[in-house]
């Protein structure tokens, strides 16, 4: 019988007389590292073949790839693997995810020190009641570069362009979505500094079109947890042998002084209207966050996170109704809990998020007659999808999502101000995703709103990632 690296790896995973003693979590961790290393070796072999094809006169024996950590070497080690990433993922569709979630694969020699990734979305939205508002939009195009500066250090830069055209007279936007340096202390622990995404919920870290169902991102993870939400700061992250992942950091926070009483933006998404995005971010008050998730059982992801910090920055200008003058103790706190389970062809998920803004009573007096600052806001959803058909590179997955959210469920203000909490909006979204290979998805869905029925609509979309 031919002994292959895979056979040796399996022998290491299931040693004689010791298989029953190993925990499922450790076996899973070993398998994840083994799979990642196999992909690295395949990428190296592909590079070597390309070099040989380009130089047919050179003796094949003279072409030697850089030696990565091989499956045989991993199999010989009895130490369980930690699911942590320093190098960009070899698979194109995993590269962009690795740039967002730094602990997706173990340390390994990359096929190339510099890799490119990106994604894009084009959408068609047709309201049922006001069809004159039907539109097609190049929603966003994102381009990123990940450079492996050393074995344990990488630099990630990600640029986003929205709505096709960006100028002073257009609605488009060009922004730096991420730019940070990440350094691995070891396979289990790393450090990161720069502008990066906050790890709350599912979508903020992973929002490429193939990672979620439906043409539009869900309302809970856009109106309650702003998407894409990034801050400037420092963080430490890691993963344990039991599958517990953690991420803590100190970052810039929200600026309540940006609240605009004349705009409805604060009512559409309280935190999206006052986030700073790393642009001359006021930082007299810093914020802190912590997030954990457990993936010790195959197909199960359970996690939670919290972000909190003061938002007045001690500005004192009596000529304007700013938070520094009227809400010096205002603190913004947002937390979430989520779970996802993928048994067989099923994909089941649920999430709850809740936010509070304290010390806004006096500030809302100054904002009377305009958009007030809410004291509380929340949202939750449940979602189920099923891979009903698969043929070759095609996968069809119908889904249904039911969500409830309220961007102003309570106010702190005197009665005469007339602050009335909003009604809970309830949305049912049904549709399907059709994957075309690993990099392209076609989407269609219908959304029904309980409160604002004018928003009922048909959505069609095309998405890609690489």
MOCORTA-V294101 format. One record per backbone hydrogen bond with DSSP energy under -1.0 kcal/mol. NH is the residue of the N-H (numbers start at 1). CO is the residue of the C=O. If there is no record, write none. Layout:
nh->NH co->CO
nh->NH co->CO
//
This chain:
nh->8 co->4
nh->9 co->5
nh->10 co->6
nh->11 co->7
nh->12 co->8
nh->13 co->9
nh->14 co->10
nh->18 co->15
nh->27 co->23
nh->28 co->24
nh->29 co->25
nh->30 co->26
nh->31 co->27
nh->32 co->28
nh->33 co->29
nh->34 co->30
nh->35 co->31
nh->36 co->32
nh->37 co->33
nh->38 co->34
nh->39 co->35
nh->40 co->36
nh->41 co->37
nh->42 co->38
nh->43 co->39
nh->44 co->40
nh->45 co->41
nh->46 co->42
nh->47 co->43
nh->48 co->44
nh->49 co->45
nh->50 co->46
nh->51 co->47
nh->52 co->48
nh->53 co->49
nh->54 co->50
nh->55 co->51
nh->58 co->55
nh->62 co->59
nh->63 co->60
nh->74 co->70
nh->75 co->71
nh->76 co->72
nh->84 co->82
nh->85 co->102
nh->95 co->91
nh->98 co->94
nh->99 co->95
nh->101 co->97
nh->115 co->146
nh->117 co->144
nh->119 co->142
nh->120 co->464
nh->121 co->140
nh->122 co->462
nh->123 co->137
nh->124 co->460
nh->125 co->135
nh->126 co->458
nh->128 co->456
nh->133 co->130
nh->134 co->131
nh->135 co->125
nh->137 co->123
nh->139 co->137
nh->140 co->121
nh->141 co->161
nh->142 co->119
nh->143 co->159
nh->144 co->117
nh->145 co->157
nh->146 co->115
nh->147 co->155
nh->148 co->113
nh->149 co->147
nh->150 co->153
nh->154 co->182
nh->155 co->147
nh->156 co->180
nh->157 co->145
nh->158 co->178
nh->159 co->143
nh->160 co->175
nh->161 co->141
nh->162 co->173
nh->163 co->139
nh->165 co->163
nh->170 co->167
nh->173 co->162
nh->175 co->160
nh->177 co->158
nh->178 co->158
nh->179 co->195
nh->180 co->156
nh->181 co->193
nh->182 co->154
nh->183 co->191
nh->184 co->152
nh->185 co->189
nh->186 co->189
nh->190 co->237
nh->191 co->183
nh->192 co->235
nh->193 co->181
nh->194 co->233
nh->195 co->179
nh->196 co->231
nh->198 co->229
nh->200 co->198
nh->206 co->202
nh->211 co->208
nh->222 co->219
nh->223 co->219
nh->225 co->220
nh->231 co->196
nh->233 co->194
nh->234 co->250
nh->235 co->192
nh->236 co->248
nh->237 co->190
nh->238 co->246
nh->239 co->188
nh->240 co->244
nh->243 co->240
nh->245 co->293
nh->246 co->238
nh->247 co->291
nh->248 co->236
nh->249 co->289
nh->250 co->234
nh->251 co->287
nh->252 co->232
nh->255 co->274
nh->256 co->311
nh->258 co->255
nh->259 co->256
nh->263 co->260
nh->268 co->264
nh->269 co->265
nh->273 co->269
nh->279 co->276
nh->287 co->251
nh->288 co->308
nh->289 co->249
nh->290 co->306
nh->291 co->247
nh->292 co->304
nh->293 co->245
nh->294 co->302
nh->295 co->243
nh->300 co->297
nh->301 co->340
nh->302 co->294
nh->303 co->338
nh->304 co->292
nh->305 co->336
nh->306 co->290
nh->307 co->334
nh->308 co->288
nh->309 co->332
nh->311 co->330
nh->315 co->312
nh->320 co->317
nh->322 co->320
nh->326 co->322
nh->327 co->323
nh->330 co->327
nh->332 co->309
nh->333 co->356
nh->334 co->307
nh->335 co->354
nh->336 co->305
nh->337 co->352
nh->338 co->303
nh->339 co->350
nh->340 co->301
nh->341 co->348
nh->342 co->299
nh->346 co->343
nh->347 co->385
nh->348 co->341
nh->349 co->383
nh->350 co->339
nh->351 co->381
nh->352 co->337
nh->353 co->379
nh->354 co->335
nh->355 co->377
nh->356 co->333
nh->357 co->375
nh->358 co->331
nh->364 co->360
nh->365 co->361
nh->366 co->362
nh->367 co->363
nh->370 co->367
nh->371 co->261
nh->375 co->410
nh->376 co->410
nh->377 co->355
nh->378 co->406
nh->379 co->353
nh->380 co->404
nh->381 co->351
nh->382 co->402
nh->383 co->349
nh->384 co->400
nh->385 co->347
nh->386 co->398
nh->387 co->345
nh->388 co->386
nh->388 co->396
nh->389 co->396
nh->391 co->394
nh->394 co->391
nh->395 co->435
nh->396 co->389
nh->397 co->433
nh->399 co->431
nh->400 co->384
nh->401 co->429
nh->402 co->382
nh->403 co->427
nh->404 co->380
nh->405 co->425
nh->406 co->378
nh->409 co->376
nh->410 co->376
nh->417 co->414
nh->418 co->415
nh->422 co->408
nh->425 co->405
nh->427 co->403
nh->428 co->448
nh->429 co->401
nh->430 co->446
nh->431 co->399
nh->432 co->444
nh->433 co->397
nh->434 co->442
nh->435 co->395
nh->436 co->440
nh->437 co->393
nh->441 co->463
nh->442 co->434
nh->443 co->461
nh->444 co->432
nh->445 co->459
nh->446 co->430
nh->447 co->457
nh->448 co->428
nh->450 co->426
nh->453 co->451
nh->455 co->452
nh->456 co->453
nh->457 co->447
nh->458 co->126
nh->459 co->445
nh->460 co->124
nh->461 co->443
nh->462 co->122
nh->463 co->441
nh->464 co->120
nh->465 co->439
nh->466 co->118
//
